[in-house]
Amino acid sequence: MRDDERQPPATDGHEGAVERRAAPARPRVRLRGWGGIAAMAALCALAAIGALCLPGARAGAPSSGHDGVTAAPAPGASAAGYRSADGSCPYAYDRSASDKDDDAIVEEIRTRREHPGLPRGKLVVGVDQNSYRWGFRNPQRDGNNDIEGFDIDLAHAIAKDLLGDPDALVLRAIPTNRRVQAVADHDVDMVVRTMTITCRRLKDVSFSTPYFRTTQRIIVPRGSSVDGFNASLTGKRLCSADSSTAENVLTEGFKDKVELVSVPNQLDCLVRLQLGEVDALVTDGALGEGQLAQDPSLDMQGGPDENNPADRDSPAWEYYGIAMNQDSPQLVARVNKILEDFRADQWQATYTKWFGAGEKVEPPKADVKINLGTP
């Protein structure tokens, strides 16, 4: 498989030159709680040369099985209300699906007449390379340092359906704050990168139907006084990825109460938290699960509770979708059909592969009600 993924992970928001290198061996360092902060941060710095901070004893540990929600909010934590429940959005969100073999889609990918800057015969997908279990480089697997994860398996499934070959794929690692622009500029055919479907993004890109449900959570050191999206955040230094849903949540709801720190990628927030440069980071619970697996000294707070009936229809739930260019409605409809098949045939196995068996989890329905937030 030819790909653009074999470059050192960049945490400064820029893609490095394409090259293939074997990742260095991971140092055997035993970390003990928050006291191991310096050692853990040093390990995380290896991301700059191709290795993530992969968990040791917790590797492969099952998640709680609720799309990134590991625990009920602590007493006093707000389960909802920190995102707009208005629900109005002036931009189109077409969830129609088509099983028609659209020759024009495949022909464009094979020839690249309209977009000659993209490689012919390959589906080009923007992905993450720094998020454990979603899109990350695993130097422990065969030494090839390829990107793997839930989103990567989904990208392979799309390539197989469209082109007949799951490896007819180019994976381009892009930072959080480049996702929308990469799609709009036709740098990629689509982005499969834990990308929440929101009204603001629908202004610039089209989204597929949802394939995963999550919510915003707060990652803190164990023993922190922060217990949710409430007054416990006052005066705290909070980190989020630039152009992320988390950044919008903090800007809209807590701008005058906290010190906001914005970085290109979530991994940068994790390192800053481990170095003590911020008090907490805010991210999707699905991503937060991976960060807790990487560092057992951390805890997760806030967000709705799947086990609480009052929270099951909370507007705070968010949904990941695949972003595509607005001039490609046929591709969107085809991907929606592929997702129908993926939910029915592969979603559960893919979930178990990356998050463990745990409790049974269902993929979101294509027509699930989504709070898109404000324009």
Number of C-alpha atoms within 10 A of each C-alpha: 10 12 21 20 26 24 22 24 26 22 21 12 16 13 17 14 11 13 11 15 15 15 21 14 10 14 8 8 11 10 16 13 14 18 11 15 19 15 16 22 18 14 19 20 18 18 22 14 15 24 25 25 23 23 17 15 10 13 12 16 14 16 22 18 19 20 24 22 28 21 17 17 20 15 9 13 19 18 24 21 14 18 21 17 16 11 14 13 17 11 16 12 18 14 16 17 20 15 12 10 11 13 10 11 15 17 14 15 23 16 15 16 12 10 15 11 11 20 17 17 17 24 26 25 30 28 31 29 34 27 24 27 25 24 23 27 29 24 20 14 10 9 13 15 23 23 24 21 23 22 23 23 17 21 26 20 20 23 22 17 16 22 19 11 14 18 17 20 23 25 27 24 30 27 28 21 16 17 26 22 14 22 22 20 10 16 17 27 24 27 28 24 27 25 24 23 26 23 21 16 19 20 16 17 25 28 30 26 29 24 22 22 23 23 28 28 27 25 31 25 20 14 11 13 11 24 23 22 27 16 14 14 20 14 13 15 18 25 29 28 24 20 19 22 23 21 22 16 19 22 14 13 17 20 13 12 15 16 17 18 17 17 22 22 25 27 24 23 26 26 20 19 23 27 17 16 14 20 22 26 26 29 24 28 26 25 22 29 24 21 24 20 23 22 24 18 19 21 21 28 25 28 30 28 21 19 12 11 9 11 16 13 15 21 23 23 24 24 24 21 23 28 31 27 23 16 11 13 16 16 23 26 21 23 24 26 21 21 24 18 14 18 19 11 11 14 22 16 13 18 22 19 15 19 25 16 18 13 12 11 15 16 16 17 14 18 10 10 13 18 23 26 19 15 14
